[in-house]
Amino acid sequence: MIEKIGILALVMTLAPVFAIILILIVRRPSFAEFVNLLASGVSLVSTLAIFIFADNGKFAFWNGYVVVDGLGIWAVLCAAIVYFLASVYAIGYMRLLGEADRLPTFYALFAGFALSTLVGPLMNNAGLYWIAIELTTLISTFLVAFEREAASIEAAWKYIIVVSAGISLALLGTILFYWSGTFVLGPTYDMTWEALRQAAPKLNPALVSVSFLLVLIGYGTKVGLAPMHTWLPDAHSEGPAPVSALLSGALLNTAMIGIIRYLSVADAAGISRLAHGTLLALAAFSLFVAALFIVRQTGIKRLMAYSSVEHMGVIALGFGFGGQLGVAGALYHMLNHSLNKSLMFFGAGSVMRAYGTKRIPSIRKVAQYYPVVGALWLAGAVAITGAPPFGLFLSELTIIRAGLHEGFGLLVGLMAVLLIVIFIGFLNHFRMMYFESDNGAPTNKPPISWWCVLPMWLALIPLFIMGLWWPPSLWAHFTSIAQGLAPLSIAEASP
Amino acid sequence: MLAAHLDPLPAALFSLLAIGSLLLAFVMLGSRWLRHYMFAFAAQSWLIAILSAAIGFYGSYAELYIVAILTAAFRGMLLPYLILRIIRRLEVNREIHLILQPSSSLVIGAFAVVFALVVSYRIGTALSLDGTVVVLALTVMLSMKLIGFLMLSVRHEAVSQILGLLVLENGIFLGAQILVPGMPLLIEIVILFDLLIVVACFGVLVQYLLSQVGTTSTLHLKRLVG
């Protein structure tokens, strides 16, 4: 079994690696498109296979530096799905930019970025995880700056400065964690998540508190929790649409995994009040900031970006509430958000290219000019605001139930109010874009390629199914992850 | 732990090197000439390299010699050379738009050190390690962190922001050598290489910035708001 998983994991990571090498050797646009698509398909299939075969088991490879566990593979699955969808979409979208000679570079970077988000969650060593996250930043900076306009350069600059500064706090936290472990485990040890968790009850609480807060702020920057979210709207709105989808649907989850793993260490160390409290505060503040900026937004992709801040807040609330319900809801929300946000960015990218503007007031009567894309995009907008019958409704409801169950009534009330504000604000923009009839026609009404429409279907259909039916096997998967995250004493007490 | 049971001589040596690095951070904070800024950074990296070697010697961690050589080579020579090249190519010599006069930023930096001292003292007491070099190392690490953030927020020349980030990481490096000399070598080496990539990235970005935005002062980056 372990060999099978190992081979599959190797296939999953080697597919993008070979794609990068081939693309850089051949350097032909259409070949690059094809190889990247193939690699993303192979990655997705092998990730699915790992997900099914591993069945919540925990498999360590390479002297324990890499681990395939339930939590990690779930984030990898989200990333692989987004990578595949975005690769399909990129074929249609990137041709519109008219930079055929730079396309191979784009696809090489794209596959590299996807690779870094795929391996990040599987790092078993806190230091290696940090390196993987740093790599995602370095590669994606160039993708954000790809269009080489003044605005995208500005976004890339802010991205790398803000995120590098944040990530350096996470490094400091990681080192302090290591230091706190040396008092228990001796001066040199392998800083695996499990070793930290085992040692946690004996760690010094003051030191662990400082380290956890540093790590939370550091990786929280990468996740886009307010007030460290400032890079997120810029980077998401200025990169090409497939990159925005990958940033939002894959990268944010990958960074969230780190917070969750440290959170379980903090729980085991007995500082769960502080840890959960801070996480909840950041999450609620993210929702608040997102609500403010969504209501008065004029940029179409910035609107989607602030919606990512909102949903990361919701996921963080789920993990902050904790318990089986909270963890299950948050994990389900991760996948739903990845699918839905990809759909939204694909729609936004196509509409933006068709109308030749990113400004919402200049986009009007979408459904009239583009019936299919318009309908899919509108359905996605309804879904992302958490309306039934889509997956996000189910996961948000579960998180709210978790909050009530764990006794956070006030916070749940605040969350509900903010979600309603976001619902109204977000859909109001769509009402204007669809039903308002002032100026704002597409420049020359170019047709939207079916490469761009297909991934929207591929994202919407599962979203719809998952809204109607929560697969029991997924529920079992989430429950076992929640048990794995719970402090050791509780996990041992419950059979 | 090594730092807790040190003979007076190595303890004094470590303290001297740590305080020297902190002083150089203040030199960076107080100078408005990018070149001085960069030389102070190079000197600080050399001090940290010497510190690595000293810890390797007194704690008999052979791999720290490698780290010392790499630190001196990368952070002490290669990075400053690359940054110097960027400065020459861009023909920027100093900060033109100062948000904060160097003197006021020095005062704020002093407050940052006091804050760092209070935090480290607390942690030192909690671990019953007060009076050892550990408290000093923590203080220097945290205050270089804070000073780095201060530089990032009051400096607006692209090159100074790169240097601000490098100071952040220098602080971590210095603290990590004293506190956790046994941290796996692999990670330390990768972090060193990582920095090199960061600077390469920045070099490319600065070029873009100049060609597209027409200036390397980040004060002009205000298209994207709201």
Interface residues (C-beta under 8 A of the other chain):
Chain A: N125 G127 L128 I131 E134 L138 T141 F142 A145 R148 E149 A150 A151 I153 E154 A155 A156 W157 K158 I160 I161 S164 A165 S168 L169 L171 L172 I175 L176 Y178 W179 T182 F183 P187 T188 D190 M191 N204 P205 A206 L207 V210 P233 D234 S237 E238 F293 R296 Q297 T298 G299 R302
Chain B: M1 L2 V119 R122 I123 A126 L127 M141 K145 G148 F149 L152 A158 Q161 L165 L168 E169 I172 G175 A176 L179 V180 P181 G182 M183 P184 I187 V190 I191 D194 I197 V198 C201 F202 V204 L205 Y208 L209 Q212 V213 T218 L221 R223 L224 G226
